[in-house]
Amino acid sequence: MRKLPGLLVLLALAGFTQSAWATSGETILYGGGGQGRVTFDGQLHASKGYVCNDCHLQLFQTQKKGLITLADHKKDASCFACHNGKAAFKTCDGCHRDVPQSATFQQAAADTLQMRKAAAAQASAAALPLTYEGATTIGTKILPEASKLFTERTGIPFGAIGGAGANAGFKAVLEGRTQLGGLASEMSEQQKAQIAVHEVIGFDVMGVFVNPKNPVTGLSKADLKEIFTGRATNWKQFGGSDKAITVYSEKLTGGRATVKAFQDMVLGTEKYGPLKELDDATDCIEDLAQDESGIAASSMSFATPHVKAITVDGAAPSREAVQSGAYPLKRPLILIAQQLTGPIKSFFDFILTPDGQAIVGKSFVPVK
């Protein structure tokens, strides 16, 4: 049974006559059934998301009773099944406010005030636009279109969309500087312990790109390890021209998820060798388009007609090969947050709908 808030409900079930109660402001005054006059705080119930039927149609085995009697209160099939001093308040007057001198009344009043302040703060936060910081793949390829459609559907505004990298997004969420963060690699156990909410929304296929004039069309993971650690330095070692290999990469210290993901999938415990470091993936692809001896690993979402994606272990970076497991280089796309309420929950729900997943599927492999 769902836990109930610290409240004893003395309202009528289906069939209860209108004459037994009357409303006054935000409370209901009840005076029937022999219990004496009590005050039911409807706003307190509502602030916790409960409605009358949560108790009156679910707690009891029958819906034929006209009201909750004192005898019912002493049975396990009554409100006391939950309001037993463990799941809620210890005394009736914690919610039924006819004992104004009691400590429980004062505590309940304080609780009510605190909840109202919290509700007001939440409503204020809901009016602010959602913001994102994190993995560039999510920030540039998914969120611009997804945020626009999300706002059209829900009316919830979306503000700044950053792309400073996964590490920057993770830190921004931890420090409360942004509501949503994005990662593009598997989360460590330490990261999971620090983040309240994480959701895989799709999979990014990592491509290995060369210049279109390079005759090499495929490499194995073992070949890639030789190249990116710097042990292999010439394309003729792999059936290509007699040219020195230039490895392009995003900055190794920039906190980019691509760097970490490629190291995890290909290099393992070994380190990158000599390479040409640039600010982000788009810079790598642009330079590679002008360099016949270059190679770079990047998200397939950054592919252009001016570079060529080669096969890895004999498989092309296609959706079918990724889903079958034939293509080995893929990483999860993960949204993170420190709470899953209000607008944040709405966006998490939206991105997993068919429409949200269709947007993800334009550049990546959707999770659904």
N, C-alpha and C positions, 0 to 999 in steps of 0.2 A: 504494500500500500504506500502511496506517495506520502512523504512527510508533510504535515500541515504546519502552518505558522502557529505562534503561541496564542491561539484564540479559541474560545469556546463558543460554538454557534448555537444560538437559541432562537433560530428563525423557523418558520413553518416549512413543512415539506409540501409536496403537491397536494392540493385540497385544503390547505390551511386558510381560514377565512381572513378577509381583509380587516375585520374589526379588531383583531388582536394586536395590531401594531400600527405605528405611524412613523413617518419620517420627520426628522428634525435636523436641518442643515445637512451635515455629512454623516449623521449617525442614524440608527434605527432604534427606537424605544420600544421595548417588548415587555408586556405585562401579563402574559397568559400562562397557563399551565401550572399555576401554583408556586412558581419559583420566586415570585416577587418581581419588582421592577428592575430591569437591567438595561444597560446601554451597549448596543452592538456597534463597534466602530467599523463602518463599512470601508472608509478610506484606508484604514490600516490593512484590512484584508486585500483591498484592491492593489495597494502599493506592493504587495508581495505576489500579485498575479493570480489570486484566488477568486473564485466566484462561488455563489451559494451552492450550486450543484456539486462542487468538489466534495462537500460533506454530505449534503442532503440526498444525493442520488448515488453515492459511491460507498459511504461509510456503513450504511445500514443494509441489511439483507432484504428488507421490504421497503417499498415506497408508499405503502398504504397508511402509515402512521400520520396522524395529524400534526404532531409536534414532538419534540424531544422532552421526555419527562424526567423527573428526578430519578426514577427507577432506572431509566435508560443510562443515566450518567454513571451508575454503579456497575454496569455490565461491560464486558469486553467488546461487545458489538456497538459501543457508543463512542462519543467523542473522547472519553477517557482512555480508549484504546491507544490514542496518540498523546493526548494531554495528560500524561501520567507523571509529570515531574521530570521526565528524562528527555522527551522530545520537544517539550514546550514549557510554558510557565508552570510554576508549582501550585499556584492557587488561582481560583476562579477570577478574583478581582484584578488579576494581571491584565485582563482584557475587558471584562465587564465592570464598568467604571463607577459602581455605586458605593465604593468604600474609599472616598477621597483622602482619608487620613492615613491609609495604609501605605507601607513602603512599596508594596508591589504596584499600587496605583501610580505612585510617583515615578517608579522605574518604567512602567508601561508608557506613561506620558512622555518621559524623556526619550524612550525608544521611538515613539511615534514621531516626535520632533526630529530626531536624527534621521529617520527614514525619509521624512518629507524633504529634509535638506539634501539627502543623497539623491532622491528622485529629481529634485530641482537641478542638481549638478549634472545628473545624467542627461536631463532634457537640454541643458545648456550645451553639453558636449555633443549631443546629437545634431545641434544646429551648425556645428563647425564642420568644415569639409574634411573628408578622409584624406590622408597623405600617405605616400609610399616612398621608401628608400631601400635600395638593395641591388640585387643582381640586374645587370643591364639587360639581359635577355628577357626578363619579365617586364622591366620598366619601359623598354622601347618597343617590344614586339607584341605584348599582350595588353598592358594597362591602358594605353591611349584609346583603343577602340572599346575595350571592356568597360572602362570607367564612364565613357560617354553613354553607352547603352544602359549601364547600371543606373546612372542618374536619370535617364529618360524613363526607366521603368519604375523607379522608387522615389524619385524626387530628392534623394540624398546627394548633396554636392560632393564632388571630388576635387581636391586641390592639387598641391605640388606632387609631381611624379619624378623622383630622382633616379639616378643610375650610377651611383658612386661605387657600386660593388657590394658583394654579399657581406663582407666583414663590416662595412660601413652601415649597411641596413640592419644587421644584427645588433650592433652597438646602439643605433638610433632607437630601435624598439626597446632595448633594455633600459635606456635612459629616458624613455617617454617622449622623445622628440618627434616620433612619427607613430601612427597607429598600425601601419602595415609594413612588414619587411619582406624581402624576397631572397631566397637562397637557391643556388643552382648546383647543389651537390648534396650527398648524403649528410645528414646531421650526426654529429658525434654524440655520445651519451652525455657529455658535459653540456653541450648546447641544449639537448632535450630537457635537461634538469633546470636550465635557466629560463626556458621559454614555456609559457602556459599553453599556447595553442600553435600547432603546426599542421599543415594540410598539403599533401601532394596534389597539384592541380594538373600535372602533365609531365612529359619526359622530353628533355632536350637531347637531340641527336648531335653528337660532336663529330664534326667532319675534319678530315685531314686534307688540306688544300695545297695545291702546287700551281705553278703558272701553266696555262694551257699549252704552251710550247714545250713543256717538259714531257718527254716520251714515256716516263714512268706512269703507269695507270693503277698500280696497286702495291701495297706493302703489308707485311704482317705486323702484329704487335711487337714481335721480337725485333723486327727491322726498325720500327719507330723508337724503340727503347735505345737502340744503338745510335740512331740519329740525334735524338733529343738529349742524350747524356754526353754527346760529343765524341763518342768513340768512332763513329762512322762520319767521314767528312767529305766524301766525294760521291756524286750521283752514279758514277760508273760501277760502284759497288753493288748497285741495285738495278743494273741494266740500263742506266741512263747515260747522258753525255758526260764527258770528262770535265766536270765543273764542280767547284767547291760548293758545298751545301751551306746556305744561309738559313738559319732557323729564326723565325719571327715569333714573338710572344708578347702578350700583355705583361706589364711590369710584374716581376715575381714578388715584389714587396707591396703591391697595390691592393692586396686583399681580394683579388678577382677570383670568382668561383671556378672559372675555366682553368686557371693555372693549377688550382688544387685538385680539381676533378681529373685532369689529364695525368697529373702526377700519381694520383691514387690508382687510376685505371691502367696506366702504361709503365710508369717509372717505378712504382712501388716505393721501396725505401731509398732508391737512388736519387741523386740530385740532378737538376738540369745542368747541361753543359753550356758552352759559349752560345750566346744568342743575341739577337737584336731586339731590345725591349722597347715597346711603344706604349702609348697611353691606354688604348683600348682595342677591341677586336676589329672595329672598322678601319683603324689605322693600319693594322697588320694586313688586312685583306687588300687595301688600296696599294700598299707598297709591294705586296706579293704580285699584284697584277702587272707590275713593271719590272719584276725580277725573275728571270727564267731559271735561276738557281735556288729560289726560295721555297720554303715549306712552312706551314703554320697550322695549328690545331685551333679550331674555333667552333662555336655553335653553327649548325647548318642554317640557322635563321639569318646569318650574316652573309650567306652565299650570294655571289653576283655572277653575271655572265662572263666576267673578266678573270675568273679563277676556276680551277678544276678540282672537284672532290674525287679523291681516289678511293679504291676499295681497301678494306682492312680485313685481313684473314679471308680474302676472297669474296666478301659481301659488300654490296653497295649500301650507303647510308639511307635506305628507303624505310618508309613506315612498316612495310611488310617484314623486312629483314630485322627491324628493331623489335617488332612484336613477336616474331618467331624466335628471337634470341640469336640469330645468325650474325647480326652486326653487333660487335662487342662494346662500342663506345657510346654509352648513353648515361644520362644523369637525371635525377628527379628535379622538377621545378616545385619549390615549396614556398607557400605563403606562411608567415609567422605573425603572431600578435600576442599581447599580454592579457587580453581578455576577449571573450567571444559573446559580446552583448551588443544590442542596438545596431547601429550602422555597420560595425565591423562584422557581426554575425550575418547581416543581410548581404554583405559583399561576398563572404565565404560561401554562403548558400548560392548566390547568383553564379559565381564562377564555376560551380559544379553542375549547373543546369545544362540542358542540351545547347542552349544559345551561348552560354559562357564557354562550354567545352568546344563549340564550333569555332570560337575566336582563338582559343588555344591551339586548335588543330590547323589553323592557317600557317603556322610556323613550326609547330611542335607536334609531338604525338600526344593526344589527349589521354587523360587517365581513365575516362569513361567512354 
